[in-house]
Structure formats: C-alpha cells, structure tokens
C-alpha cells in the first residue's frame, strides 16, 4: 500500500465495514463509492446508477469518495477502491481469488 495514505485508508475501512450486512454486499458498497466518485470526477459523464440509493448518501461512502477525488489520481484511486473491495470481501475470499494489488507508484517504476 502507499505508505503515506495507509493509515487514512484503514480508518475509512473501519467506517465502511459496518455497511456490509446480509442485505448489502461488499460489491454494493464499492459500486456506491464508484458511482459517487465518478460523478464527482466528471459530472458530465453519463453514468447509469447501479448502486443502492441508500448507500449513495451514507457518510462513509461519501467521505471515501471525496478522499479518492481529492487525494489521488485515477490510477491511485482505482488501487484504493479495489483494495477496499478485497478487504470488504474478507481474508478467505481475498486469498482464494489472489486479490492483492500492486501500488501504482511501484508498477510505474517497474515499467
């Protein structure tokens, strides 16, 4: 993970995890974050709503989306969002699907 943002990211995860319930999947939470982020990123971009409407206004979703918009470029934002999805799925599914991601700064250096 990006060292400078790791602590902040973990605080967001603490707020996002309670949103995942039997009725709300990790995918639903991430879709809500993505939708909120993309609307902020480019309000003119046509985007068909795929998220639970109640999640779009959840403080944890809005706060994480704002952080993605303000603190990172699109590649770093995708890294953080995919990492959040993997964590929200749980360690077993993360491990079974090899959901580990290389930070953009490291990928760029390798290229």
N, C-alpha and C positions, 0 to 999 in steps of 0.2 A: 504494500500500500504506500501511497505517497505520505512520507513521514510528517510533513507539515499539516496535513489535514486528517491524519488518522484519529486523533483524539476527538475532533469535531464530528467525524463520521460515526464514531462509536456512540456519541451522545445522540445523534439522530436515530441510530438503530434502536436505542433504548426507548425512544418515543414511537417508533414505527412498529415494533414487535407486538405491542398490545392491540394494534389494529387487526392483526391476523387472528381470526376465530374460525369456528366451524363453518360459518356462513361467508366469511371473507378470506379468500386465498391470498398467498403472497403475490401471485400474479395480478390479482385485482389491485392490491396496494401499489405495485410497481406501475401498472397501467395508469392509475390515477396520478402518480408522480410524473410519469412521462407526459401525460396529457397536459398537466398544469405547466410543466417545464416548457413544452413545445409551444404552447400558447404565449408564454412569456418571451420565448426566444424569437418567435416570428408570428405576431398576431394575425398576419395576412395569410399565413399558410393554412390551406383547407385541411381540417383535421376532424375526422368523424369520431365522435365521442364513443369510447369503448370502456370507460370506467364507471364504477358505481358512483352515482351522483352524490351520495352522502360522503364518499371518500374525497371528492374533489375539494371540499371545504374543510376537511379535517386539518386542524392546526399542524400536526406532524407532517402531513403531505405538503401543505403549503410552505412550511418552513424549509423542508428538504429541497423542494423545487426552487425556492428563492436562493438557497445556497448554491445549487447547481448553476443557476443563471448568473449569479454574481461572482462566484469564486472560481469558476473553471471554464475552460473552453469546451467545445463539443466532445472532443475525444476523452478528456478527463471526466466530464460529466457522464459519458457512457460507461466509463470504467467504474465510477462510483455507483451508478444505478445498477449495473449488472452485479457488482459486488454486494449491494444491498439485497438484491433478489436472491443471490446464493445464500446469504446469511439467513434471510427470512424463511427459506425453504428448510433449513436445518442441516446439521452436520452430516447426517446419513445420506440425504439426497444430494447434497453438495459433493460429498466424496464419491458416491456411486456414479454421478454424472461428470466427474472431474471438472467441477465448476470453480476453477481458480484462474485468475486473470492477471496478466502482466501489465503493470502500470505503464501509461503512455510514454512517460519520460524514459523508461528503460527500453521499451520497444523502439523508440526513435533512435536511441543510442546504438542499439543492436543493428539497425538498418544502416 
